[in-house]
Amino acid sequence: MATVRNLKIKTSTCKRIVKELHSYEKEVEREAAKTADMKEKGADPYDLKQQENVLAESRMMVPDCHKRLEASLADLKATLAELEEANEKEGPEFEDARSTITEVENLFQTTEA
């Protein structure tokens, strides 16, 4: 049985994962720039290898975040649909959930394009 509280939790989860995704994307950019700078300056091979490992680890987190976001989006949609079937359709929580769904779907469209 879905409740408005569950809807708020699932909406917040989606928002948090979107923030994480943006954070990881920025981290990848930052680490890639740092790695390129180290290569350019001729850094110690060991340090360079460690930096490349950091970059690879950051890059692995982006697809993981995408998978978690897809799962939480599906969960949010299911909860919203269940509440709408129970004739609970009004309130700020519902508008917040719908706007979050739209935001995440737009994010997926721009990522795929």
C-alpha positions in Angstrom: 0.0 0.0 0.0 1.5 3.3 -1.1 1.3 6.3 1.1 2.0 10.0 0.6 5.0 9.5 2.9 6.4 6.8 0.6 5.9 9.1 -2.3 7.9 11.8 -0.6 10.7 9.3 0.2 10.9 8.0 -3.3 10.9 11.5 -4.8 13.8 12.5 -2.4 15.7 9.4 -3.4 15.4 10.3 -7.1 16.6 13.8 -6.4 19.5 12.6 -4.3 20.7 10.2 -7.0 20.5 13.0 -9.7 22.7 15.1 -7.4 25.1 12.1 -7.1 25.2 11.6 -10.8 26.1 15.3 -11.5 28.7 15.1 -8.8 30.3 12.0 -10.3 30.3 13.6 -13.8 32.0 16.7 -12.4 34.5 14.5 -10.6 35.3 12.6 -13.8 36.0 15.9 -15.6 38.1 17.2 -12.8 40.1 13.9 -12.5 40.6 13.7 -16.3 42.0 17.3 -16.3 44.3 16.4 -13.4 45.5 13.2 -15.2 46.2 15.1 -18.4 48.0 17.8 -16.5 50.2 15.2 -14.8 51.0 13.5 -18.2 51.9 16.9 -19.6 54.2 17.7 -16.8 55.9 14.3 -16.9 54.9 13.2 -13.4 56.3 10.1 -11.7 54.9 6.9 -13.5 53.7 5.5 -10.1 51.7 8.7 -9.3 50.4 8.8 -12.8 49.2 5.2 -12.6 47.5 5.9 -9.3 45.8 9.0 -10.8 44.6 6.9 -13.7 43.1 4.4 -11.2 41.2 7.2 -9.5 39.9 8.4 -12.9 38.8 4.8 -13.8 37.0 4.4 -10.5 35.2 7.7 -11.0 34.1 6.7 -14.5 32.7 3.4 -13.2 30.4 5.2 -10.8 28.5 7.1 -13.6 26.9 4.0 -15.1 26.2 2.7 -11.6 24.4 5.9 -10.8 22.4 5.6 -14.0 21.2 2.1 -13.1 20.2 3.2 -9.6 18.4 6.3 -11.0 16.5 4.1 -13.5 15.4 1.8 -10.7 14.3 4.6 -8.4 12.5 6.3 -11.2 10.5 3.2 -11.9 9.8 2.8 -8.2 8.6 6.4 -8.0 6.3 6.0 -11.1 4.8 2.9 -9.6 4.1 4.6 -6.3 2.6 7.6 -8.0 0.4 5.4 -10.2 -0.8 3.4 -7.2 -1.7 6.6 -5.3 -3.5 8.0 -8.3 -5.6 4.8 -8.6 -6.6 5.3 -5.0 -7.9 8.7 -6.0 -5.2 10.6 -4.1 -3.9 13.1 -6.7 -3.6 16.4 -5.1 -1.0 18.1 -3.0 2.5 19.5 -3.2 4.0 16.0 -2.9 2.3 14.9 -6.1 3.4 17.9 -8.1 6.9 17.5 -6.7 6.9 13.8 -7.8 5.7 14.6 -11.3 8.2 17.4 -11.8 11.0 15.0 -10.5 9.9 12.4 -13.0 9.9 14.9 -15.8 13.3 16.2 -14.8 14.8 12.7 -14.6 13.3 11.6 -18.0 14.7 14.8 -19.6 18.1 14.0 -18.1 18.0 10.5 -19.7 17.0 12.0 -23.0 19.9 14.4 -23.0 22.3 11.7 -22.0 21.2 9.4 -24.8 21.3 12.1 -27.4 
